[in-house]
Amino acid sequence: MNFLISMTLEPMKQKIGKNTEYAYNYSAEKTVETIKHIAENIKEYSMMVRTTSKTLRESGAIIQLAGAIRDAASAARDTAKDIRQTASELNENGAIRDTVRAVEETKRATQDTIHTVLDAAEHAKQQLK
């Protein structure tokens, strides 16, 4: 099968008399051959498409792919529902609020510890002088 076909009409250069001028003629034969090749390729590709679609239909691959997509979409939907429900429960029972409060208390305790260590280091530095 010829995948690359020239769709252009190639000019033929002809010398006119003793002049160096060239006249451009399009080759009718070349045009006819190009059209014949295009027509043959259209026939071959049509048969390939027909055979491929028949094989896909008979194999059940399209139905199987559609089922897999449906299952994946259902799983994603169910997961989103579970996450939304869990977040709602955490909010209702105060777990999120308690977690935020614990993080803030940990932050304050860490800041106090840093100040204590810095003060101790400054005191030790003064003792060494």
Protein Blocks (a to p, Z undefined) as FASTA:
>chain_A
ZZbdcfbdcdddddehjbfbdcddddfklmmmmmmmmmmmmmmmmmmmmmmmmmmmmnom
mmmmmmmmmmmmmmmmmmmmmmmmmmmmmmmnommmmmmmmmmmmmmmmmmmmmmmmmmm
mmmmmmmZZ
